[in-house]
Amino acid sequence: MNDRVLEVEDLGVEFATYGGNVKAVRGVSFSVTRGETLAIVGESGCGKSVTVQAVMGLIPIPPGKITSGSARLNGENILGLPPREANKFRGIKIGMIFQDPMTSLNPTMTIGDQISETLMVHRHLSHANASLKAVELLEKTHIPEAAKRARQYPFEFSGGMLQRTMIAQSLACNPSILIADEPTTALDVTIQAQILELMNELQRTENMSIILITHDLAVVAKMADRVAVMYAGEVVETGSVNDIFYHSSHPYTLGLKDAMPANRKDRDKKLTPIDGSPPDLFAPPDGCGYFARCPHAMKVCESNSPGEFIIATDSDHFSRCWLQHADAPVVDELHQTENQHAG
């Protein structure tokens, strides 16, 4: 598609440790089109944050190492660039909101000065003009008394206000993509809803793409257009938000949904945790990474890694599961296709 803003292909990332190399990201591919929200979901440690940090050039090298792949921003490969080159797109064409704004902001600088610094470095504005623009950005993110607040320090802000500040700073250079890494984890439910609504509003007004990293499926349901489900460093299912929630085609996706609290008529249903633990990424399994935990595992899953199976071509719904093979048994709760292999 010509309107793809970011295309990541076959991304691999390893980290050297005293115990060996951890293969944190293994062959990850996804794309984001203009104006859409892609959610990347999965349990802690599955490689969500490492994936976007690699794209942003934030992986410390060493011990980190990008072992394969490409990431094309508007057709230009940005993966593995040296810091000087990465700074030409980082914070300019791609903005990022981190999980904990208190550790991302400088406690010795005022809020206004921190946003102004971004504008002076990347957009070459004078200090006076950058200060005025900083106040405008704070107003855009609905921070009351923005001019007064710009003269305050991070410790004088609440968690929700700090996250609004991070959003304002990330928008300073009008990026085409905003990466939000667990942006509401430390916030209460009311403030979380306000931040999500703010992101939706800014996406509409700025025609911006969003990559949302989260383990909260309720946030995914509210925000996402498409979803990539990650497990043990791999994308195991990709599809529209409706595909993932109502036509799940991978047992791990089903497991995530069964472990999620519900507020509908089935709210009294007992939550079902996923038994077992993810595989050892020092030595990933030859077959499916979910084999040891999967209630529907077959012999072929143990030693043969599944390719991508097309579930629905009209919504780009894919699944890496042998249950989508033409000869696989039917599983009632799993959405299975007419079984044409994608290669």
Backbone torsions as a table, in degrees:
resi	resn	phi	psi	omega
1	MET	NA	136.8	-176.8
2	ASN	-72.2	-19.6	-177.4
3	ASP	-93.5	15.4	175.4
4	ARG	-72.1	123.6	-179.9
5	VAL	-86.0	-40.6	-178.8
6	LEU	-133.4	131.9	176.0
7	GLU	-128.8	117.9	177.7
8	VAL	-108.0	129.1	-177.0
9	GLU	-128.4	125.0	169.0
10	ASP	53.1	43.5	-177.9
11	LEU	-72.1	129.6	174.9
12	GLY	-128.3	133.5	179.2
13	VAL	-135.4	132.8	176.6
14	GLU	-124.1	156.7	174.2
15	PHE	-127.9	128.3	178.1
16	ALA	-81.3	128.7	176.6
17	THR	-131.5	173.9	178.0
18	TYR	-64.6	-24.0	-178.9
19	GLY	-90.9	-2.3	-177.9
20	GLY	127.7	-168.3	-178.9
21	ASN	-94.3	125.3	176.4
22	VAL	-89.8	119.7	179.7
23	LYS	-88.2	84.1	-169.6
24	ALA	-74.2	-34.9	179.3
25	VAL	-131.1	129.9	-171.2
26	ARG	-132.6	99.3	173.0
27	GLY	66.5	39.6	-177.3
28	VAL	-81.6	132.0	176.3
29	SER	-133.9	138.8	173.5
30	PHE	-165.7	167.2	176.0
31	SER	-140.6	158.3	178.4
32	VAL	-131.3	128.6	177.9
33	THR	-96.5	163.5	-176.2
34	ARG	-62.0	129.0	175.5
35	GLY	82.6	0.8	-178.6
36	GLU	-101.6	161.9	174.8
37	THR	-112.6	120.0	174.0
38	LEU	-104.3	121.9	175.0
39	ALA	-97.5	132.8	173.1
40	ILE	-109.5	116.7	-172.1
41	VAL	-122.3	162.8	179.1
42	GLY	152.9	165.7	-177.9
43	GLU	-71.0	166.1	-179.1
44	SER	-58.0	136.9	178.0
45	GLY	88.0	5.1	-177.0
46	CYS	-82.7	-9.6	177.0
47	GLY	108.6	8.4	-177.8
48	LYS	-60.5	-55.5	-175.7
49	SER	-68.1	-38.3	179.0
50	VAL	-61.3	-37.4	179.5
51	THR	-58.9	-52.0	-177.1
52	VAL	-73.8	-30.0	176.0
53	GLN	-65.8	-35.6	176.4
54	ALA	-64.6	-43.0	177.8
55	VAL	-60.6	-40.1	-178.5
56	MET	-78.4	-7.2	-177.1
57	GLY	74.5	31.9	-177.1
58	LEU	-106.7	5.7	177.2
59	ILE	-76.7	123.8	177.6
60	PRO	-68.1	123.8	-177.3
61	ILE	-121.4	116.3	-16.0
62	PRO	-71.1	172.0	9.3
63	PRO	-84.0	-11.4	-178.6
64	GLY	-76.3	157.9	178.6
65	LYS	-154.4	128.6	173.9
66	ILE	-85.1	115.9	-172.0
67	THR	-96.5	-19.0	-179.7
68	SER	-163.5	165.8	168.6
69	GLY	102.5	-179.7	177.6
70	SER	-147.0	157.2	174.4
71	ALA	-137.8	112.3	-175.1
72	ARG	-107.2	119.1	176.7
73	LEU	-101.2	111.6	-174.7
74	ASN	51.6	39.6	175.8
75	GLY	89.9	-8.0	-176.9
76	GLU	-106.0	127.6	-178.8
77	ASN	-70.5	125.5	-178.0
78	ILE	-116.6	2.9	-174.5
79	LEU	-79.2	131.2	174.2
80	GLY	74.1	20.1	178.9
81	LEU	-71.9	149.7	172.8
82	PRO	-63.7	155.8	-174.2
83	PRO	-51.2	-41.7	-178.4
84	ARG	-61.6	-40.8	178.8
85	GLU	-73.5	-38.1	179.8
86	ALA	-62.7	-32.2	-179.3
87	ASN	-66.9	-13.2	178.4
88	LYS	-76.4	-19.1	176.4
89	PHE	-119.0	-26.5	-175.8
90	ARG	-71.3	119.1	-176.9
91	GLY	85.7	-10.6	179.6
92	ILE	-108.3	-61.4	179.3
93	LYS	-91.2	-25.5	176.2
94	ILE	-128.2	122.2	174.7
95	GLY	-101.4	159.2	-178.7
96	MET	-141.4	136.1	174.0
97	ILE	-110.8	127.1	-177.6
98	PHE	-95.4	166.8	-173.5
99	GLN	-63.9	-43.7	-175.8
100	ASP	-117.8	99.3	-176.6
101	PRO	-64.2	-27.9	-178.2
102	MET	-63.3	-33.9	178.5
103	THR	-88.0	-8.0	-179.6
104	SER	-95.6	-19.7	-179.5
105	LEU	-100.3	150.4	180.0
106	ASN	-80.8	116.5	-176.2
107	PRO	-68.2	-14.0	-176.8
108	THR	-96.6	-1.7	-179.7
109	MET	-116.2	147.5	176.1
110	THR	-68.5	159.0	178.7
111	ILE	-58.2	-45.9	-179.2
112	GLY	-61.2	-41.5	-179.2
113	ASP	-66.0	-33.9	-179.4
114	GLN	-69.3	-40.0	176.8
115	ILE	-70.5	-39.8	179.1
116	SER	-60.4	-40.0	-179.6
117	GLU	-58.8	-42.6	177.3
118	THR	-58.4	-43.7	-178.1
119	LEU	-69.1	-37.6	-179.6
120	MET	-70.7	-38.6	-178.3
121	VAL	-72.9	-47.1	-171.9
122	HIS	-92.6	-31.8	-177.2
123	ARG	-111.3	0.1	173.7
124	HIS	58.1	37.6	176.1
125	LEU	-81.8	154.3	172.6
126	SER	-68.7	163.8	-179.3
127	HIS	-61.2	-40.2	-178.5
128	ALA	-64.5	-47.3	-179.8
129	ASN	-67.9	-36.3	178.4
130	ALA	-65.4	-37.6	179.1
131	SER	-65.0	-41.4	177.3
132	LEU	-64.4	-42.4	179.5
133	LYS	-65.7	-35.8	178.8
134	ALA	-60.9	-41.7	178.0
135	VAL	-64.9	-40.5	177.2
136	GLU	-59.8	-41.6	-179.6
137	LEU	-67.0	-38.4	176.6
138	LEU	-64.7	-38.4	176.8
139	GLU	-65.7	-37.9	-179.6
140	LYS	-63.2	-30.7	179.5
141	THR	-94.9	17.5	171.5
142	HIS	63.9	37.7	172.5
143	ILE	-89.2	118.1	-177.2
144	PRO	-68.0	151.7	-179.8
145	GLU	49.5	53.4	-171.6
146	ALA	-58.3	-40.1	-179.1
147	ALA	-62.6	-39.9	177.9
148	LYS	-69.9	-44.5	-178.2
149	ARG	-63.8	-31.5	-179.7
150	ALA	-62.7	-22.5	-179.7
151	ARG	-91.3	1.2	-178.9
152	GLN	-96.8	169.7	-177.4
153	TYR	-104.4	161.2	-176.8
154	PRO	-53.8	-35.8	-177.4
155	PHE	-66.2	-15.6	179.7
156	GLU	-88.7	0.1	-178.2
157	PHE	-106.4	148.3	172.1
158	SER	-76.8	171.1	179.6
159	GLY	-59.6	-42.9	179.2
160	GLY	-65.3	-39.8	179.1
161	MET	-67.4	-36.6	177.4
162	LEU	-64.6	-39.7	179.5
163	GLN	-67.9	-35.8	174.1
164	ARG	-62.6	-38.0	177.8
165	THR	-62.8	-43.3	178.7
166	MET	-62.6	-38.2	177.5
167	ILE	-65.1	-43.5	178.3
168	ALA	-58.7	-43.9	-179.6
169	GLN	-65.9	-39.0	-179.0
170	SER	-69.1	-22.4	180.0
171	LEU	-89.9	-2.1	-171.7
172	ALA	-55.9	-36.0	-176.0
173	CYS	-107.7	20.8	178.2
174	ASN	52.0	59.5	-178.6
175	PRO	-67.8	154.5	176.1
176	SER	-85.1	-19.5	177.8
177	ILE	-133.3	137.4	173.2
178	LEU	-116.2	121.3	175.7
179	ILE	-98.0	123.0	-179.0
180	ALA	-116.3	107.4	-176.7
181	ASP	-95.1	101.3	-178.3
182	GLU	47.9	56.9	-170.5
183	PRO	-70.8	-14.0	-175.3
184	THR	-121.0	10.8	-173.5
185	THR	-59.6	-41.7	-174.2
186	ALA	-91.4	10.6	-174.3
187	LEU	-108.3	151.6	175.8
188	ASP	-73.5	169.6	-170.6
189	VAL	-60.4	-40.6	-178.2
190	THR	-65.6	-47.4	179.9
191	ILE	-67.7	-36.5	177.2
192	GLN	-57.0	-46.0	-179.8
193	ALA	-62.4	-38.0	179.6
194	GLN	-66.3	-41.5	-179.9
195	ILE	-66.4	-41.7	178.7
196	LEU	-64.1	-40.8	178.7
197	GLU	-66.1	-38.4	176.7
198	LEU	-61.3	-44.5	179.0
199	MET	-62.3	-41.0	176.8
200	ASN	-61.5	-44.0	-179.1
201	GLU	-63.3	-45.7	-178.9
202	LEU	-67.4	-34.4	176.9
203	GLN	-62.3	-42.1	179.7
204	ARG	-65.8	-43.7	-175.5
205	THR	-76.1	-31.1	-176.2
206	GLU	-99.9	-5.0	-175.9
207	ASN	51.8	49.2	-172.1
208	MET	-103.7	145.5	172.4
209	SER	-88.2	149.7	179.2
210	ILE	-129.0	133.1	167.5
211	ILE	-107.8	115.8	-175.3
212	LEU	-107.0	117.9	177.6
213	ILE	-98.6	122.4	-177.3
214	THR	-160.9	160.0	169.9
215	HIS	-111.9	3.9	-175.8
216	ASP	-96.7	105.7	-177.0
217	LEU	-68.5	-24.3	176.6
218	ALA	-66.2	-38.8	176.1
219	VAL	-65.7	-40.2	178.3
220	VAL	-60.1	-46.1	-178.6
221	ALA	-60.7	-34.2	-177.9
222	LYS	-79.7	-34.9	-167.3
223	MET	-105.5	-33.9	-162.4
224	ALA	-86.4	149.3	166.6
225	ASP	-95.4	-43.9	177.4
226	ARG	-130.9	159.5	-175.3
227	VAL	-134.8	137.4	169.6
228	ALA	-116.5	121.1	-179.2
229	VAL	-96.1	123.1	-178.5
230	MET	-108.6	143.6	174.9
231	TYR	-147.3	126.9	175.8
232	ALA	52.1	43.5	175.1
233	GLY	83.5	2.8	-178.6
234	GLU	-124.8	152.6	169.2
235	VAL	-85.2	118.0	-176.6
236	VAL	-100.6	-19.3	176.6
237	GLU	-155.0	140.1	176.9
238	THR	-136.7	137.7	177.6
239	GLY	-177.9	-178.8	174.8
240	SER	-67.0	164.0	-179.9
241	VAL	-60.5	-34.6	177.3
242	ASN	-68.3	-39.5	176.2
243	ASP	-57.6	-48.5	-174.1
244	ILE	-67.8	-39.9	-176.5
245	PHE	-83.1	-34.7	-172.3
246	TYR	-114.0	-12.9	179.6
247	HIS	-135.5	45.7	-177.6
248	SER	-56.8	135.9	-175.2
249	SER	-122.5	8.0	176.5
250	HIS	-129.5	136.0	-179.0
251	PRO	-57.1	-31.5	178.8
252	TYR	-67.0	-40.1	176.6
253	THR	-60.7	-42.6	176.1
254	LEU	-60.0	-40.6	179.3
255	GLY	-63.2	-41.3	177.3
256	LEU	-61.6	-43.2	-179.2
257	LYS	-66.3	-39.6	-179.6
258	ASP	-67.6	-23.6	179.4
259	ALA	-89.4	0.5	-176.8
260	MET	-95.0	129.6	175.5
261	PRO	-61.3	146.6	-179.7
262	ALA	-118.6	149.2	176.8
263	ASN	-116.1	19.9	178.7
264	ARG	-99.7	-162.4	-175.6
265	LYS	-64.8	-20.0	179.0
266	ASP	-94.7	23.1	-175.5
267	ARG	-64.6	-20.7	178.6
268	ASP	-83.1	-4.5	179.5
269	LYS	-64.9	134.7	-179.4
270	LYS	-67.7	134.2	177.8
271	LEU	-69.5	141.7	-177.7
272	THR	-114.7	106.9	178.1
273	PRO	-71.5	159.1	174.9
274	ILE	-86.2	115.0	-178.6
275	ASP	-68.0	154.5	176.0
276	GLY	85.2	-170.3	-177.3
277	SER	-132.3	156.9	175.8
278	PRO	-61.8	159.8	-178.2
279	PRO	-69.0	161.7	176.5
280	ASP	-72.2	115.3	-177.5
281	LEU	-84.9	1.6	166.4
282	PHE	-69.0	-34.6	178.8
283	ALA	-140.4	78.4	-177.4
284	PRO	-58.8	148.8	-179.3
285	PRO	-65.7	153.1	177.6
286	ASP	-68.9	-33.1	-177.6
287	GLY	-94.4	-147.1	179.8
288	CYS	-69.5	132.1	-179.3
289	GLY	-65.5	-20.6	-177.5
290	TYR	-93.0	1.6	-172.7
291	PHE	-52.1	-48.5	-173.6
292	ALA	-67.7	-18.8	-177.0
293	ARG	-110.4	-7.9	-171.0
294	CYS	-80.8	126.4	178.4
295	PRO	-71.7	-11.4	-177.9
296	HIS	-116.0	19.7	-175.4
297	ALA	-61.4	141.8	177.1
298	MET	-119.2	167.2	-177.3
299	LYS	-59.3	-37.9	-178.2
300	VAL	-62.5	-27.6	-176.3
301	CYS	-68.2	-28.3	-172.3
302	GLU	-67.7	-39.4	-172.3
303	SER	-120.9	-2.2	-178.7
304	ASN	-124.6	119.2	180.0
305	SER	-74.0	127.7	-179.4
306	PRO	-72.4	144.5	172.1
307	GLY	-84.3	-170.6	178.2
308	GLU	-86.2	128.2	174.7
309	PHE	-106.0	133.4	178.0
310	ILE	-76.8	123.9	177.6
311	ILE	-95.7	-45.5	178.5
312	ALA	-149.3	116.7	-176.8
313	THR	-70.1	-27.9	-175.7
314	ASP	-74.2	-16.8	179.9
315	SER	-122.8	13.0	-178.1
316	ASP	52.4	48.0	-179.9
317	HIS	-94.3	116.9	-178.5
318	PHE	-126.5	153.5	177.1
319	SER	-144.7	138.7	175.4
320	ARG	-101.9	81.9	-177.0
321	CYS	-153.2	131.5	-179.9
322	TRP	-66.0	-16.2	177.1
323	LEU	-67.4	-12.0	176.8
324	GLN	-89.7	-0.4	177.6
325	HIS	-73.1	151.1	-176.8
326	ALA	-58.7	-29.3	-176.7
327	ASP	-95.7	4.1	-177.3
328	ALA	-76.4	152.5	176.2
329	PRO	-69.6	157.2	179.1
330	VAL	-82.6	132.4	176.4
331	VAL	-113.6	119.2	-170.7
332	ASP	-54.3	-46.5	-173.5
333	GLU	-82.9	-4.9	-176.3
334	LEU	-101.9	133.8	176.5
335	HIS	-78.4	116.5	-178.8
336	GLN	-115.8	148.1	-170.4
337	THR	-94.2	-177.0	172.5
338	GLU	-73.6	-2.0	169.8
339	ASN	68.8	59.1	168.9
340	GLN	-107.3	123.5	-176.2
341	HIS	-78.0	137.8	-177.6
342	ALA	-88.0	-8.5	-178.9
343	GLY	103.5	NA	NA
